[in-house]
Amino acid sequence: MTIPTIAAKIATNRPGVTLRLATRDDAALILALIRELAEYEREPDAVQTDEAMLAANLFGAQPGAEVVIAEADGQPAGFALFFHNFSTWLGRRGLYLEDLFVRPAYRGRGVGQVLMAYLAKLALERGCGRFEWSVLDWNTPAIDFYRRLGATGMDEWTVQRVTGDALQALAASFAPRG
């Protein structure tokens, strides 16, 4: 029998709102939040992960990302999934926010602001030179929220992605000599 891991609560300046670092025992909750985010982003069928994959990749021997969970009045209200990247121009790590989601019932209570402020503080504590993320161009409520936090858009940049068959084909095109 596995003994559940209890993460310490991190106090915030918002009444009833606390944060905590996710543990392996949160894999089902994280998956539920990811699915809710996918629904919000109009891609409900795009989620391919499961609890076991999340547990292995977030809490295994080489974690690929970290998760902080926001709770409001003791209930899961949202989450942020993030990892480190690296800026060659700055010569320093950065903090990259992959997902931020606050459940609709908890919006307007400062949960998103608390999550973002915590990640900014964490980035500085870890010596990061920047904190960045992507946002869908149609998501004006999120864009407006980020602008209120002081974020600026990187209008000259576009995200590029290789996945699925294209990823397989690109990898197959590498043929070392010898």
Phi, psi and omega in degrees: 000132180272134176275125180299142176269131179251120180276143179293141177283142177251117182292150177231175179271007179257126180303128177079357182254125175232161175241160171203148176285135182291153175237173179307326181294349180268005185304317180294319178295316179299317178298318179299318179293322177298317179295321177295321176297316179299321177297314179299321182275012175066029179227053187298335182266002184277343183287120182248350183281169174219178183302317182296318179296317179297314180301316181292318186273341177259333187230012180277199184296326179231079182301134180270346182198172177234160180225136171243134181251134175261137175237141176238122183053039177081000181252143177299120184250337182178182181203162171226129176248128187214164178206172179267141169240191182217133176259116178292329181289322178275337184070027183218159174292159171233167175250125181248123178270113179278314182221137170228128180212133174238129180299142185308322182296342184251001179290148181086002180255005179088009182296314179297318179297319179296316179299314181294318179295321178298315180294322176297317178297316179298318179301315179294317179299329181269006177075023180285146179269347179200162176228120186216166182194171175248156177218142178296137186295339178273350186274070184297326176300319179291317180299316178298318177301313181296323178296321178296334178279349181103006180286150175239144179284147177259073189298336182275357183249145171232147179283137176243146183212140171237127183211168174057227182299323180295322176294317178299316181294318179297316179297319181294337181284350176276117180229097181293152177281150170111000000 
